[in-house]
């Protein structure tokens, strides 16, 4: 596989941007090679600047549920561009998309549009703090909610009582307000609430963890979170930036039958454009300016191009529920193929799958939490990644990311991927 043009561009980029990239995972550091530079994409395929073609299971980290450059989405976006890219003023499209979101996710009685998942989670937590008058929040080790200061923390030596910054530039005083529990561990959550009585404003969780690889909630775990937050007067926030509109039209909360107080959405809701949304109960959202004292603003929030793409994407998903049936069926086929490969070649591979999300962990352990995820053999994953890439299959350049299947993946694409997986 020739990558000479990508290599040349990467050398230039290294002088212009930290690590030569605008987001760390793009650097391919954990898979032992330099990144590909993508030229264009169509349907289920991406094409790099050297002309290599790949079946794409990254899907821009989730939003490409319909495939790349879906013709109906592109058509409306191009038309909208001729009317102007941004006004910094309200448009009717914001009303349309907000109403569609509320129809699909009824727990989001009021919403506010922003430009990224980081903005959405940051703003949801600020609203929860303003609503409750409390400062502390609970997050889970291994769950990622964007790069705002208060969320870039990991557990310290006293895993359930203290937090330290997980990034340079984050003041310890910020991190101290974030308590870290263990995913799928009810006792860790109980202990934090007991030790911080009447101090916790919110608990934020990915209902399906997708940033340590895909880790599913154990039966009853999300219901437990719903109950314990209600008992303690804390706001339950579901970070559905990845699962929203991917695990069905109503996201993970519909899939698991648990309704949070607040929800964050991203990725799919903008149809591939920079777009995210946070929202929830009316009584909470009314605390957001200009009706309340919780300030949050953005010149480009709800801009007419992103809302146009979001409206068409959500409309297509609402009108064609069979898309979800097809992508789930294809994901199950792929999951079965990974398990078959493990058996055929005696490899340690554990597969987690729900809907059109999956991860293949190179470990012999069941992966139900952060400890299980990080037991994976990352060198084995790097070899697998490079093997797949050399055979025209583009998967996440990190063990700890999700694999995304789209409506554009054909039966032939799935069959080819399985053939590559099962080859010697």
C-alpha positions as CSV (number, residue, x, y, z in Angstrom):
1,X,0.0,0.0,0.0
2,X,1.5,3.3,-1.1
3,X,1.2,6.1,1.4
4,X,3.9,8.5,0.2
5,X,1.6,11.5,-0.2
6,X,0.2,11.0,3.3
7,X,3.7,10.7,4.7
8,X,4.7,14.0,3.0
9,X,1.6,15.8,4.3
10,X,2.3,14.5,7.8
11,X,5.8,15.8,7.8
12,X,4.4,19.3,6.9
13,X,1.7,18.9,9.6
14,X,4.2,18.1,12.3
15,X,5.6,21.6,12.0
16,X,2.2,23.3,12.0
17,X,0.1,21.4,14.6
18,X,0.9,19.5,17.9
19,X,1.6,16.0,16.8
20,X,0.6,17.0,13.3
21,X,-3.1,16.5,14.0
22,X,-6.1,18.4,15.4
23,X,-7.3,15.5,17.6
24,X,-4.9,13.1,19.3
25,X,-6.2,9.7,18.2
26,X,-5.7,10.8,14.5
27,X,-2.0,10.6,15.0
28,X,-2.1,6.7,14.9
29,X,0.3,6.7,17.8
30,X,-1.0,3.5,19.4
31,X,-0.9,1.5,16.2
32,X,2.7,2.2,15.4
33,X,2.4,4.1,12.1
34,X,1.8,7.6,10.7
35,X,-1.8,8.7,9.9
36,X,-3.5,8.5,6.6
37,X,-4.6,11.8,5.1
38,X,-8.1,11.4,3.7
39,X,-9.0,13.0,0.3
40,X,-12.7,12.2,0.1
41,X,-15.4,9.7,1.2
42,X,-18.5,8.2,-0.3
43,X,-21.0,5.8,1.1
44,X,-19.2,3.1,3.1
45,X,-15.7,4.1,1.7
46,X,-12.9,6.6,2.5
47,X,-10.1,7.3,0.0
48,X,-6.8,8.7,1.0
49,X,-4.6,11.1,-0.9
50,X,-2.6,8.2,-2.4
51,X,-5.7,6.8,-3.9
52,X,-6.1,3.9,-1.5
53,X,-9.7,2.7,-0.9
54,X,-10.9,1.5,2.5
55,X,-14.2,0.1,3.8
56,X,-14.8,2.6,6.7
57,X,-15.8,1.4,10.2
58,X,-14.8,4.7,11.9
59,X,-17.6,6.7,10.2
60,X,-16.1,10.0,11.5
61,X,-16.4,8.5,15.0
62,X,-20.1,7.9,14.7
63,X,-22.0,10.6,12.7
64,X,-21.8,8.7,9.4
65,X,-24.8,6.5,10.2
66,X,-26.2,7.0,6.7
67,X,-22.8,6.7,5.1
68,X,-20.5,9.4,3.8
69,X,-21.9,12.2,1.5
70,X,-25.5,10.9,1.5
71,X,-27.0,12.5,-1.6
72,X,-30.1,13.8,0.1
73,X,-28.2,15.4,2.9
74,X,-25.6,16.9,0.5
75,X,-28.4,18.3,-1.7
76,X,-30.1,20.3,1.1
77,X,-26.7,21.4,2.6
78,X,-25.5,22.8,-0.7
79,X,-28.8,24.6,-1.2
80,X,-28.6,26.1,2.3
81,X,-25.1,27.4,1.7
82,X,-26.4,29.8,-1.0
83,X,-28.6,31.4,1.6
84,X,-25.7,32.2,3.9
85,X,-23.4,30.2,6.3
86,X,-24.2,31.8,9.6
87,X,-26.3,34.7,10.8
88,X,-25.8,34.8,14.6
89,X,-29.5,35.1,14.8
90,X,-32.5,32.7,15.2
91,X,-33.8,30.7,12.2
92,X,-36.9,28.5,11.8
93,X,-34.6,25.5,11.3
94,X,-33.6,25.6,14.9
95,X,-37.3,25.2,15.9
96,X,-37.7,22.4,13.4
97,X,-34.8,20.4,14.6
98,X,-35.6,21.0,18.3
99,X,-39.1,19.7,17.8
100,X,-37.8,16.6,16.0
101,X,-35.4,15.9,18.8
102,X,-38.1,16.2,21.4
103,X,-40.4,13.9,19.4
104,X,-37.6,11.3,19.3
105,X,-36.3,11.8,22.8
106,X,-39.3,12.9,24.9
107,X,-37.1,13.4,28.1
108,X,-35.6,16.4,26.4
109,X,-38.5,18.8,27.0
110,X,-36.3,21.8,26.2
111,X,-33.0,21.9,24.3
112,X,-30.1,24.2,23.6
113,X,-27.9,23.7,20.5
114,X,-24.1,24.0,20.7
115,X,-21.2,23.1,18.4
116,X,-19.5,20.0,20.0
117,X,-20.1,17.2,22.4
118,X,-17.6,18.9,24.8
119,X,-19.8,22.0,24.9
120,X,-22.9,20.0,25.4
121,X,-21.6,18.0,28.4
122,X,-19.9,21.1,29.9
123,X,-23.1,23.1,29.6
124,X,-25.4,20.3,30.9
125,X,-23.2,20.0,34.0
126,X,-23.3,23.8,34.5
127,X,-27.1,23.8,34.2
128,X,-27.3,20.9,36.7
129,X,-25.2,22.8,39.2
130,X,-27.2,26.0,38.7
131,X,-30.4,24.0,39.2
132,X,-29.3,22.2,42.4
133,X,-27.1,24.8,43.9
134,X,-24.4,22.1,44.4
135,X,-20.9,21.8,43.1
136,X,-19.8,18.2,43.0
137,X,-20.4,15.7,40.2
138,X,-19.9,12.0,39.7
139,X,-18.4,10.5,36.5
140,X,-17.2,7.0,35.7
141,X,-13.6,5.9,35.1
142,X,-13.2,5.2,31.5
143,X,-16.2,7.3,30.4
144,X,-15.2,10.3,28.3
145,X,-17.3,13.4,28.2
146,X,-15.2,15.9,26.3
147,X,-12.2,17.9,27.3
148,X,-13.6,20.5,29.6
149,X,-11.5,21.0,32.7
150,X,-13.8,19.4,35.3
151,X,-14.2,16.2,33.3
152,X,-10.6,15.5,32.5
153,X,-9.9,13.6,35.7
154,X,-9.2,10.0,36.7
155,X,-9.2,8.3,40.1
156,X,-6.3,8.8,42.4
157,X,-5.0,6.3,44.9
158,X,-8.1,6.7,47.0
159,X,-10.2,5.7,44.0
160,X,-13.6,6.5,45.2
161,X,-13.0,9.6,47.3
162,X,-10.5,11.7,45.5
163,X,-9.7,12.8,41.9
164,X,-6.7,14.3,40.3
165,X,-6.3,16.0,36.9
166,X,-5.8,13.7,34.0
167,X,-4.4,16.5,31.8
168,X,-1.8,19.2,32.1
169,X,-3.4,22.6,32.5
170,X,-6.3,21.5,34.6
171,X,-6.2,23.0,38.1
172,X,-6.5,20.5,41.0
173,X,-9.2,22.7,42.5
174,X,-11.4,22.0,39.4
175,X,-10.7,18.3,39.5
176,X,-11.6,18.1,43.2
177,X,-15.2,18.7,42.4
178,X,-15.3,15.6,40.2
179,X,-15.8,12.3,41.9
180,X,-14.9,9.1,40.0
181,X,-17.0,5.9,40.3
182,X,-16.5,2.5,38.6
183,X,-18.8,1.6,35.6
184,X,-21.1,-1.2,36.5
185,X,-20.1,-1.0,40.2
186,X,-23.2,0.0,42.2
187,X,-21.2,0.0,45.5
188,X,-18.8,2.6,44.2
189,X,-21.7,4.9,43.4
190,X,-23.4,4.3,46.8
191,X,-20.2,5.1,48.6
192,X,-19.7,8.5,46.8
193,X,-23.3,9.5,47.6
194,X,-22.9,8.5,51.2
195,X,-19.6,10.3,51.7
196,X,-20.9,13.5,49.9
197,X,-24.4,13.8,51.2
198,X,-26.3,16.8,49.8
199,X,-23.2,17.9,47.8
200,X,-23.6,16.1,44.5
201,X,-25.3,18.1,41.7
202,X,-25.2,15.5,39.0
203,X,-24.1,12.1,37.9
204,X,-23.0,11.9,34.2
205,X,-22.6,8.6,32.4
206,X,-22.4,7.2,28.9
207,X,-25.3,4.7,29.1
208,X,-23.2,2.5,26.9
209,X,-19.6,3.4,27.4
210,X,-17.9,3.9,24.0
211,X,-14.7,5.6,24.8
212,X,-12.9,2.7,26.5
213,X,-14.1,0.6,23.7
214,X,-17.8,-0.4,23.8
215,X,-18.8,-1.5,27.3
216,X,-22.4,-2.4,28.0
217,X,-24.3,-1.6,31.2
218,X,-25.1,-4.7,33.2
219,X,-28.7,-5.4,33.8
220,X,-30.3,-3.0,36.3
221,X,-27.3,-0.7,36.4
222,X,-28.9,2.2,34.6
223,X,-32.1,1.8,36.6
224,X,-30.0,1.9,39.8
225,X,-28.5,5.2,38.7
226,X,-31.9,6.6,38.0
227,X,-33.1,5.6,41.5
228,X,-30.1,6.7,43.5
229,X,-29.8,10.1,41.8
230,X,-33.6,10.7,42.4
231,X,-33.2,9.7,46.1
232,X,-30.3,12.2,46.6
233,X,-31.7,15.1,44.6
234,X,-29.0,14.9,42.0
235,X,-29.5,15.3,38.2
236,X,-29.0,12.2,36.1
237,X,-27.3,13.1,32.8
238,X,-27.0,10.6,30.0
239,X,-24.2,11.5,27.6
240,X,-25.6,10.2,24.4
241,X,-23.2,12.0,22.1
242,X,-22.4,8.6,20.6
243,X,-25.5,6.5,21.4
244,X,-28.0,9.2,20.5
245,X,-29.9,8.3,17.2
246,X,-27.5,5.3,16.9
247,X,-29.1,2.8,19.2
248,X,-32.5,3.5,17.6
249,X,-34.3,6.8,17.1
250,X,-34.6,7.3,20.9
251,X,-31.0,6.4,21.7
252,X,-29.9,4.3,24.7
253,X,-32.6,5.7,27.0
254,X,-35.2,4.1,24.7
255,X,-33.2,1.0,24.2
256,X,-32.8,0.4,28.0
257,X,-36.0,2.0,29.1
258,X,-34.4,4.4,31.6
259,X,-35.2,8.2,31.4
260,X,-32.6,10.6,32.6
261,X,-33.1,14.2,33.7
262,X,-30.8,15.6,31.1
263,X,-29.3,14.3,27.8
264,X,-26.4,15.4,25.6
265,X,-26.5,14.6,21.9
266,X,-23.9,15.0,19.2
267,X,-22.4,13.2,16.2
268,X,-25.5,12.2,14.3
269,X,-27.7,15.1,15.3
270,X,-25.7,17.4,13.0
271,X,-25.6,15.0,10.1
272,X,-21.8,15.2,10.0
273,X,-21.6,19.0,10.6
274,X,-20.2,20.5,13.9
275,X,-23.3,20.3,16.0
276,X,-24.4,19.0,19.4
277,X,-27.4,19.5,21.8
278,X,-28.1,19.4,25.5
279,X,-31.5,19.4,27.1
280,X,-33.8,17.8,29.6
281,X,-36.6,18.7,32.0
282,X,-38.1,22.1,31.5
283,X,-37.6,23.0,35.1
284,X,-33.9,22.5,34.7
285,X,-33.4,24.1,31.3
286,X,-35.3,27.3,32.4
287,X,-32.3,28.0,34.5
288,X,-30.2,28.7,31.4
289,X,-29.8,32.3,30.2
290,X,-31.7,34.3,29.1
291,X,-34.5,32.9,31.3
292,X,-32.1,31.9,34.1
293,X,-28.8,32.7,35.7
294,X,-26.8,29.8,34.1
295,X,-24.9,31.5,31.3
296,X,-24.0,29.7,28.1
297,X,-23.8,31.2,24.6
298,X,-22.3,30.6,21.1
299,X,-22.3,32.6,17.9
300,X,-22.4,29.5,15.7
301,X,-24.8,27.5,17.8
302,X,-27.7,26.2,15.8
303,X,-26.2,27.6,12.6
304,X,-28.3,27.1,9.4
305,X,-26.0,24.7,7.7
306,X,-25.6,22.3,10.6
307,X,-29.3,22.4,11.4
308,X,-30.1,21.7,7.7
309,X,-27.9,18.6,7.8
310,X,-29.3,17.5,11.1
311,X,-32.9,17.9,10.0
312,X,-32.4,15.8,6.9
313,X,-30.4,13.1,8.7
314,X,-32.9,12.7,11.5
315,X,-35.8,12.9,9.0
316,X,-34.3,10.0,7.0
317,X,-33.8,7.9,10.2
318,X,-37.4,8.6,11.3
319,X,-38.8,7.7,7.9
320,X,-36.7,4.6,7.5
321,X,-36.6,2.5,10.7
322,X,-35.5,-0.4,8.6
323,X,-32.0,1.2,8.6
324,X,-31.6,0.3,12.2
325,X,-32.7,-3.3,11.6
326,X,-30.1,-3.7,8.8
327,X,-27.2,-2.1,10.6
328,X,-27.8,-4.1,13.7
329,X,-28.0,-7.3,11.7
330,X,-24.7,-6.5,10.0
331,X,-23.0,-5.6,13.3
332,X,-24.1,-9.0,14.7
333,X,-22.6,-10.7,11.7
334,X,-19.3,-8.9,12.2
335,X,-19.3,-9.7,16.0
336,X,-19.8,-13.4,15.2
337,X,-16.9,-13.3,12.7
338,X,-14.6,-11.9,15.4
339,X,-15.6,-14.6,17.8
340,X,-15.1,-17.2,15.0
341,X,-11.6,-15.9,14.3
342,X,-10.7,-16.1,18.0
343,X,-11.8,-19.8,18.0
344,X,-10.2,-20.6,14.7
345,X,-6.8,-19.2,15.5
346,X,-6.8,-19.6,19.3
347,X,-6.7,-15.8,19.8
348,X,-7.9,-14.0,22.9
349,X,-10.7,-11.8,21.6
350,X,-13.7,-10.6,23.6
351,X,-16.5,-8.9,21.6
352,X,-19.0,-6.4,23.0
353,X,-21.9,-5.4,20.7
354,X,-25.1,-3.5,21.0
355,X,-27.1,-2.2,18.0
356,X,-24.6,-0.9,15.5
357,X,-21.8,-0.4,18.0
358,X,-19.1,-2.9,18.8
359,X,-15.6,-3.5,20.0
360,X,-13.2,-6.4,19.7
361,X,-11.0,-6.4,22.7
362,X,-7.8,-8.4,22.5
363,X,-8.1,-10.0,25.9
364,X,-9.3,-13.2,27.5
365,X,-11.4,-11.4,30.1
366,X,-15.0,-10.3,30.0
367,X,-15.0,-6.6,29.4
368,X,-17.6,-5.0,31.7
369,X,-15.6,-2.1,33.1
370,X,-12.4,-0.1,32.8
371,X,-10.2,-2.8,34.3
372,X,-11.4,-5.3,31.8
373,X,-10.9,-2.9,28.9
374,X,-7.3,-2.0,29.8
375,X,-6.4,-5.7,30.2
376,X,-6.3,-5.8,26.4
377,X,-3.2,-6.5,24.5
378,X,-2.6,-3.2,22.7
379,X,0.3,-4.6,20.7
380,X,-2.0,-7.4,19.3
381,X,-4.5,-4.7,18.5
382,X,-1.9,-2.7,16.6
383,X,-1.0,-5.8,14.5
384,X,-4.6,-6.4,13.8
385,X,-5.2,-2.7,12.8
386,X,-2.3,-2.7,10.4
387,X,-3.3,-6.1,8.9
388,X,-6.9,-4.8,8.3
389,X,-5.6,-1.5,6.8
390,X,-3.3,-3.3,4.4
391,X,-6.3,-5.3,3.2
392,X,-8.5,-2.3,2.6
393,X,-10.4,-2.2,5.9
394,X,-10.3,1.0,8.1
395,X,-11.0,0.4,11.8
396,X,-10.3,2.7,14.7
397,X,-6.6,3.3,15.2
398,X,-7.0,2.6,18.9
399,X,-8.1,-0.4,21.0
400,X,-10.2,1.8,23.1
401,X,-12.6,3.2,20.5
402,X,-15.8,1.9,19.0
403,X,-16.4,0.3,15.6
404,X,-19.3,1.9,13.8
405,X,-21.5,0.3,11.1
406,X,-23.5,2.5,8.8
407,X,-26.5,2.1,6.5
408,X,-24.2,2.4,3.5
409,X,-22.3,-0.9,4.3
410,X,-23.5,-3.4,1.8
411,X,-23.8,-7.2,2.1
412,X,-20.7,-7.3,-0.1
413,X,-18.8,-4.9,2.3
414,X,-19.6,-7.1,5.3
415,X,-18.7,-10.3,3.4
416,X,-15.4,-8.8,2.3
417,X,-14.6,-7.7,5.9
418,X,-15.4,-11.2,7.2
419,X,-13.2,-12.8,4.5
420,X,-10.3,-10.6,5.6
421,X,-10.9,-11.5,9.3
422,X,-11.0,-15.2,8.7
423,X,-8.0,-15.4,6.4
424,X,-4.7,-16.7,7.7
